[in-house]
Amino acid sequence: MKWFLFILQIILVIFLAFFTYKQMNQNYLDTWFIIFTVFFLIFVFWNVKRYYNY
């Protein structure tokens, strides 16, 4: 289960890098980019908290 969450996190990082590159050529932030970034950060912090038992 730990490896599955790690691989899922790596895939989400790749999508985040792609969306960030796409956003650099625009003068405004897309709503989907903001939503994806917020959910990504929630997932990463939840995963780290669960892994390290803070």
SULCORNOR-V127935 format. One record per backbone hydrogen bond with DSSP energy under -1.0 kcal/mol. CO is the residue of the C=O (numbers start at 0). NH is the residue of the N-H. If there is no record, write none. Layout:
# SULCORNOR-V127935
CO_NH / CO_NH
This chain:
# SULCORNOR-V127935
0_4 / 1_5 / 2_6 / 3_7 / 4_8 / 5_9 / 6_10 / 7_11 / 8_12 / 9_13 / 10_14 / 11_15 / 12_16 / 13_17 / 14_18 / 15_19 / 16_20 / 17_21 / 18_22 / 19_23 / 22_25 / 29_33 / 30_34 / 31_35 / 32_36 / 33_37 / 34_38 / 35_39 / 36_40 / 37_41 / 38_42 / 39_43 / 40_44 / 41_45 / 42_46 / 43_47 / 44_48 / 45_49 / 46_50 / 47_51 / 48_52 / 48_53
